Amino acid sequence: MDKLFLQKQVLERLAEDLLQVEQAARQAHEAATHEENVAENKYDTLGLEAAYLATGQARRAEALRQAMANWRRFHPHPYNASKGIELGALVCLVDSGEKQQLLFLGPNGGSMKLVSGAEPIQVISSETPLGMAMLGKFEGDEVSIQIAQIRQQFEVLRVH
């Protein structure tokens, strides 16, 4: 599986998301500053609500720009069996029900599902609970995470 192709897909998706968020931020800013939204009394909060929305959209756009910068700097390396799972690993996990899933361990900000060929691939950050639990593991090792009251266990089937 081509990790550089996966990285390119993540960057393309982040760029699409950024365009949408920037457009939404512009629309919210226009609504906040439009003359029809000037408050006529203390209960008229449409302009204020639009301003809050514009601020939130601007923060989301900045987070996407940061994620894109992280992913541009990221250089996925081939799996080194002596080091175990590291950032850039493509990991196949299997759960107790024999369900397999492919995970691409990348930098922050790229959590999404991709498809390579016919295989779905979940992109996760090394800072997520599952990402942290996988770091340093080897093929055949168990990975365990606790989410609320539920403990999930997986086996590392293969790593690329």
Backbone as CSV, one residue per row, in Angstrom:
resi,resn,N_x,N_y,N_z,CA_x,CA_y,CA_z,C_x,C_y,C_z
1,MET,0.843,-1.172,0.000,0.000,0.000,0.000,0.894,1.243,0.000
2,ASP,0.574,2.195,-0.829,1.387,3.390,-1.001,1.008,4.445,0.050
3,LYS,1.875,4.625,1.023,1.612,5.583,2.106,1.633,7.021,1.597
4,LEU,2.454,7.311,0.600,2.483,8.669,0.044,1.168,9.000,-0.644
5,PHE,0.559,7.993,-1.270,-0.761,8.200,-1.878,-1.797,8.484,-0.797
6,LEU,-1.732,7.757,0.315,-2.653,8.002,1.431,-2.460,9.402,1.985
7,GLN,-1.202,9.821,2.123,-0.899,11.170,2.606,-1.496,12.207,1.659
8,LYS,-1.358,11.975,0.369,-1.914,12.898,-0.621,-3.438,12.972,-0.491
9,GLN,-4.089,11.835,-0.277,-5.546,11.824,-0.098,-5.953,12.627,1.137
10,VAL,-5.202,12.479,2.218,-5.503,13.227,3.449,-5.383,14.721,3.175
11,LEU,-4.303,15.128,2.518,-4.105,16.552,2.224,-5.203,17.097,1.318
12,GLU,-5.625,16.321,0.340,-6.713,16.762,-0.547,-8.007,16.939,0.232
13,ARG,-8.309,15.996,1.122,-9.538,16.081,1.917,-9.484,17.265,2.861
14,LEU,-8.323,17.497,3.486,-8.179,18.647,4.377,-8.343,19.955,3.601
15,ALA,-7.805,20.016,2.381,-7.945,21.220,1.552,-9.408,21.468,1.202
16,GLU,-10.150,20.405,0.876,-11.588,20.544,0.590,-12.330,21.056,1.817
17,ASP,-12.025,20.473,2.974,-12.666,20.909,4.220,-12.349,22.372,4.508
18,LEU,-11.106,22.779,4.266,-10.703,24.165,4.506,-11.487,25.121,3.611
19,LEU,-11.658,24.784,2.352,-12.441,25.641,1.453,-13.868,25.815,1.955
20,GLN,-14.471,24.725,2.396,-15.847,24.786,2.906,-15.934,25.636,4.164
21,VAL,-14.984,25.466,5.064,-14.997,26.219,6.322,-14.752,27.698,6.064
22,GLU,-13.833,28.012,5.146,-13.574,29.418,4.833,-14.805,30.069,4.208
23,GLN,-15.509,29.341,3.366,-16.739,29.874,2.767,-17.789,30.108,3.853
24,ALA,-17.925,29.148,4.759,-18.892,29.302,5.854,-18.508,30.479,6.755
25,ALA,-17.225,30.667,6.989,-16.772,31.786,7.818,-17.091,33.123,7.146
26,ARG,-16.876,33.196,5.829,-17.214,34.433,5.103,-18.706,34.730,5.190
27,GLN,-19.518,33.700,5.011,-20.970,33.892,5.080,-21.399,34.335,6.476
28,ALA,-20.821,33.721,7.492,-21.168,34.103,8.865,-20.704,35.531,9.156
29,HIS,-19.532,35.910,8.651,-19.035,37.274,8.848,-19.963,38.280,8.156
30,GLU,-20.376,37.951,6.938,-21.296,38.845,6.220,-22.609,38.995,6.974
31,ALA,-23.104,37.878,7.519,-24.352,37.945,8.286,-24.166,38.781,9.550
32,ALA,-23.003,38.649,10.185,-22.757,39.388,11.430,-22.653,40.882,11.190
33,THR,-22.177,41.274,10.022,-21.956,42.696,9.759,-23.022,43.309,8.847
34,HIS,-23.989,42.517,8.431,-25.025,43.035,7.538,-25.922,44.022,8.283
35,GLU,-26.319,45.079,7.595,-27.107,46.148,8.232,-28.440,45.666,8.776
36,GLU,-28.992,44.611,8.189,-30.278,44.099,8.677,-30.135,43.372,10.008
37,ASN,-28.915,43.031,10.372,-28.694,42.292,11.610,-28.208,43.164,12.755
38,VAL,-28.254,44.457,12.594,-27.920,45.365,13.684,-29.011,45.234,14.744
39,ALA,-28.604,45.060,15.985,-29.568,44.846,17.073,-30.459,46.069,17.252
40,GLU,-31.752,45.797,17.320,-32.720,46.875,17.539,-33.063,47.013,19.021
41,ASN,-32.807,45.941,19.784,-33.014,45.973,21.230,-32.113,44.911,21.863
42,LYS,-32.142,44.823,23.189,-31.216,43.906,23.860,-31.550,42.432,23.634
43,TYR,-32.719,42.148,23.108,-33.110,40.761,22.850,-32.803,40.332,21.412
44,ASP,-32.419,41.239,20.600,-32.121,40.973,19.195,-30.651,40.545,19.097
45,THR,-30.429,39.245,19.008,-29.060,38.715,19.075,-28.593,38.055,17.783
46,LEU,-29.324,38.246,16.703,-28.952,37.581,15.446,-27.538,37.958,15.000
47,GLY,-27.202,39.225,15.048,-25.858,39.666,14.655,-24.790,39.098,15.568
48,LEU,-25.071,39.071,16.872,-24.127,38.530,17.842,-23.910,37.033,17.620
49,GLU,-24.996,36.309,17.365,-24.886,34.878,17.103,-24.072,34.618,15.834
50,ALA,-24.279,35.402,14.816,-23.517,35.253,13.573,-22.035,35.560,13.810
51,ALA,-21.737,36.514,14.670,-20.351,36.843,14.997,-19.674,35.679,15.724
52,TYR,-20.396,35.068,16.668,-19.850,33.893,17.350,-19.589,32.768,16.363
53,LEU,-20.514,32.563,15.452,-20.359,31.528,14.430,-19.155,31.825,13.544
54,ALA,-18.995,33.066,13.136,-17.846,33.450,12.297,-16.535,33.195,13.037
55,THR,-16.501,33.491,14.321,-15.294,33.256,15.125,-14.985,31.767,15.203
56,GLY,-16.004,30.969,15.420,-15.814,29.519,15.478,-15.318,28.962,14.154
57,GLN,-15.885,29.453,13.064,-15.459,28.985,11.742,-14.013,29.400,11.470
58,ALA,-13.635,30.582,11.893,-12.249,31.042,11.706,-11.281,30.168,12.508
59,ARG,-11.674,29.774,13.709,-10.828,28.884,14.515,-10.705,27.510,13.857
60,ARG,-11.810,27.019,13.321,-11.782,25.718,12.629,-10.879,25.805,11.400
61,ALA,-10.931,26.899,10.660,-10.075,27.078,9.483,-8.604,27.069,9.900
62,GLU,-8.286,27.727,10.996,-6.899,27.744,11.472,-6.446,26.344,11.876
63,ALA,-7.328,25.585,12.516,-6.991,24.208,12.899,-6.734,23.354,11.653
64,LEU,-7.522,23.566,10.612,-7.310,22.828,9.363,-5.989,23.226,8.705
65,ARG,-5.655,24.508,8.736,-4.370,24.949,8.176,-3.211,24.303,8.931
66,GLN,-3.334,24.219,10.249,-2.298,23.584,11.057,-2.194,22.094,10.740
67,ALA,-3.334,21.438,10.586,-3.332,20.012,10.229,-2.664,19.802,8.876
68,MET,-2.965,20.669,7.926,-2.335,20.555,6.607,-0.823,20.735,6.709
69,ALA,-0.378,21.678,7.524,1.060,21.881,7.711,1.699,20.638,8.330
70,ASN,1.033,20.044,9.315,1.539,18.819,9.938,1.673,17.695,8.908
71,TRP,0.653,17.546,8.075,0.654,16.468,7.086,1.643,16.737,5.952
72,ARG,1.908,17.994,5.638,2.924,18.301,4.610,4.330,17.966,5.119
73,ARG,4.578,18.214,6.406,5.893,17.923,6.999,6.102,16.427,7.246
74,PHE,5.031,15.688,7.285,5.050,14.260,7.602,5.674,13.459,6.454
75,HIS,6.603,12.595,6.802,7.243,11.722,5.813,7.125,10.284,6.305
76,PRO,6.089,9.564,5.843,5.925,8.178,6.318,7.066,7.290,5.827
77,HIS,7.642,6.540,6.739,8.752,5.647,6.430,8.247,4.208,6.388
78,PRO,8.981,3.339,5.729,8.622,1.913,5.763,8.692,1.389,7.195
79,TYR,7.926,0.382,7.477,7.888,-0.221,8.808,9.241,-0.850,9.134
80,ASN,9.748,-0.545,10.316,10.991,-1.118,10.805,10.628,-2.096,11.917
81,ALA,10.733,-3.391,11.624,10.306,-4.431,12.566,11.087,-4.400,13.876
82,SER,12.266,-3.793,13.892,13.033,-3.740,15.136,12.553,-2.622,16.067
83,LYS,11.837,-1.639,15.513,11.345,-0.510,16.316,9.875,-0.654,16.706
84,GLY,9.143,-1.473,15.981,7.717,-1.608,16.249,6.932,-0.503,15.551
85,ILE,5.686,-0.381,15.913,4.787,0.574,15.273,5.184,1.996,15.647
86,GLU,5.334,2.825,14.629,5.668,4.237,14.794,4.717,5.067,13.940
87,LEU,4.834,6.377,14.081,4.085,7.291,13.236,4.380,6.939,11.777
88,GLY,3.345,6.808,10.980,3.506,6.442,9.572,3.216,4.984,9.291
89,ALA,2.966,4.202,10.323,2.696,2.783,10.124,1.287,2.568,9.577
90,LEU,1.161,1.579,8.737,-0.132,1.108,8.255,-0.359,-0.230,8.950
91,VAL,-1.349,-0.277,9.827,-1.526,-1.402,10.747,-2.853,-2.100,10.472
92,CYS,-2.797,-3.430,10.424,-4.023,-4.220,10.337,-4.268,-4.838,11.703
93,LEU,-5.380,-4.447,12.324,-5.786,-4.995,13.614,-6.942,-5.965,13.405
94,VAL,-7.036,-6.944,14.274,-8.174,-7.859,14.268,-8.732,-7.906,15.685
95,ASP,-10.069,-7.846,15.790,-10.688,-7.890,17.115,-11.077,-9.323,17.467
96,SER,-11.705,-9.502,18.624,-12.067,-10.847,19.094,-13.111,-11.509,18.199
97,GLY,-13.832,-10.718,17.425,-14.817,-11.261,16.489,-14.239,-11.526,15.111
98,GLU,-12.909,-11.472,15.014,-12.183,-11.696,13.757,-12.417,-10.609,12.706
99,LYS,-12.937,-9.465,13.134,-13.125,-8.345,12.209,-11.805,-7.593,12.091
100,GLN,-11.356,-7.407,10.856,-10.103,-6.713,10.599,-10.358,-5.256,10.239
101,GLN,-9.398,-4.408,10.588,-9.456,-3.007,10.181,-8.047,-2.503,9.908
102,LEU,-7.946,-1.671,8.875,-6.671,-1.065,8.518,-6.617,0.343,9.076
103,LEU,-5.520,0.666,9.737,-5.334,1.985,10.339,-4.024,2.577,9.847
104,PHE,-4.079,3.838,9.454,-2.880,4.570,9.047,-2.599,5.570,10.148
105,LEU,-1.466,5.421,10.809,-1.118,6.250,11.956,-0.373,7.494,11.481
106,GLY,-1.031,8.648,11.602,-0.459,9.891,11.097,-0.439,10.988,12.136
107,PRO,-0.011,12.192,11.717,0.005,13.322,12.645,-1.412,13.811,12.967
108,ASN,-1.497,14.722,13.913,-2.794,15.281,14.320,-3.528,15.933,13.162
109,GLY,-4.845,15.900,13.250,-5.673,16.660,12.329,-6.132,15.922,11.104
110,GLY,-5.804,14.665,10.958,-6.188,13.965,9.736,-7.113,12.797,9.960
111,SER,-7.852,12.808,11.048,-8.741,11.691,11.325,-9.853,11.631,10.280
112,MET,-9.835,10.555,9.491,-10.832,10.387,8.429,-10.772,8.978,7.898
113,LYS,-11.770,8.616,7.114,-11.761,7.327,6.425,-11.381,7.559,4.980
114,LEU,-10.500,6.696,4.478,-10.089,6.726,3.086,-10.368,5.360,2.481
115,VAL,-10.312,5.296,1.170,-10.444,4.020,0.477,-9.268,3.904,-0.474
116,SER,-8.560,2.792,-0.379,-7.461,2.512,-1.287,-7.787,1.191,-1.955
117,GLY,-8.061,1.240,-3.254,-8.574,0.055,-3.928,-9.974,-0.180,-3.407
118,ALA,-10.192,-1.347,-2.839,-11.505,-1.640,-2.256,-11.441,-1.642,-0.735
119,GLU,-10.259,-1.357,-0.186,-10.084,-1.444,1.253,-10.300,-0.109,1.952
120,PRO,-11.190,-0.085,2.957,-11.316,1.137,3.762,-10.140,1.242,4.729
121,ILE,-9.643,2.456,4.891,-8.524,2.709,5.789,-8.905,3.866,6.696
122,GLN,-8.807,3.633,7.990,-9.078,4.688,8.972,-7.770,5.382,9.295
123,VAL,-7.726,6.688,9.099,-6.551,7.483,9.447,-6.766,7.981,10.875
124,ILE,-5.775,7.715,11.740,-5.877,8.174,13.127,-4.566,8.841,13.534
125,SER,-4.653,9.643,14.553,-3.486,10.330,15.112,-2.798,9.423,16.127
126,SER,-1.508,9.625,16.262,-0.770,8.876,17.284,-1.129,9.359,18.691
127,GLU,-1.900,10.430,18.779,-2.296,10.955,20.086,-3.679,10.494,20.527
128,THR,-4.361,9.701,19.684,-5.634,9.120,20.094,-5.356,7.950,21.040
129,PRO,-6.335,7.526,21.822,-6.085,6.381,22.713,-5.593,5.139,21.964
130,LEU,-6.212,4.826,20.837,-5.787,3.652,20.073,-4.403,3.876,19.467
131,GLY,-4.156,5.072,18.956,-2.845,5.379,18.389,-1.745,5.240,19.416
132,MET,-1.966,5.785,20.605,-0.961,5.686,21.676,-0.748,4.237,22.092
133,ALA,-1.847,3.467,22.139,-1.741,2.070,22.558,-0.964,1.233,21.543
134,MET,-0.992,1.622,20.274,-0.298,0.853,19.236,1.197,1.163,19.166
135,LEU,1.599,2.357,19.567,3.005,2.746,19.439,3.926,1.740,20.126
136,GLY,4.947,1.303,19.399,5.930,0.374,19.944,5.524,-1.087,19.896
137,LYS,4.310,-1.381,19.478,3.846,-2.772,19.394,4.390,-3.429,18.129
138,PHE,4.361,-4.749,18.115,4.862,-5.540,16.999,3.767,-6.478,16.499
139,GLU,3.981,-7.057,15.334,3.029,-8.040,14.806,2.864,-9.154,15.832
140,GLY,1.608,-9.523,16.094,1.300,-10.553,17.075,1.002,-10.008,18.460
141,ASP,1.350,-8.762,18.732,1.078,-8.160,20.048,-0.404,-7.830,20.190
142,GLU,-0.817,-7.738,21.453,-2.181,-7.295,21.750,-2.174,-5.799,22.033
143,VAL,-3.248,-5.156,21.594,-3.463,-3.734,21.853,-4.783,-3.635,22.599
144,SER,-4.769,-2.927,23.705,-5.961,-2.815,24.529,-6.227,-1.356,24.860
145,ILE,-7.489,-0.953,24.740,-7.871,0.408,25.124,-9.148,0.340,25.949
146,GLN,-9.297,1.309,26.833,-10.491,1.427,27.663,-11.210,2.703,27.260
147,ILE,-12.459,2.580,26.820,-13.285,3.741,26.492,-14.534,3.653,27.347
148,ALA,-14.656,4.607,28.256,-15.719,4.605,29.263,-15.614,3.282,30.031
149,GLN,-16.664,2.493,30.044,-16.660,1.218,30.774,-16.319,0.033,29.875
150,ILE,-16.005,0.310,28.615,-15.789,-0.777,27.653,-14.298,-0.940,27.361
151,ARG,-13.808,-2.153,27.516,-12.420,-2.474,27.198,-12.418,-3.182,25.841
152,GLN,-11.626,-2.632,24.927,-11.514,-3.222,23.598,-10.118,-3.792,23.434
153,GLN,-10.055,-4.990,22.856,-8.771,-5.637,22.632,-8.643,-6.031,21.175
154,PHE,-7.431,-5.849,20.668,-7.121,-6.163,19.284,-5.791,-6.896,19.241
155,GLU,-5.559,-7.589,18.147,-4.259,-8.169,17.891,-3.681,-7.489,16.664
156,VAL,-2.399,-7.175,16.695,-1.735,-6.595,15.541,-1.467,-7.744,14.570
157,LEU,-2.199,-7.753,13.476,-2.082,-8.821,12.505,-0.877,-8.617,11.581
158,ARG,-0.784,-7.402,11.011,0.356,-7.052,10.156,0.596,-5.562,10.222
159,VAL,1.839,-5.193,9.871,2.230,-3.798,9.865,3.034,-3.546,8.589
160,HIS,2.756,-2.422,7.957,3.502,-2.029,6.739,4.156,-0.698,6.996
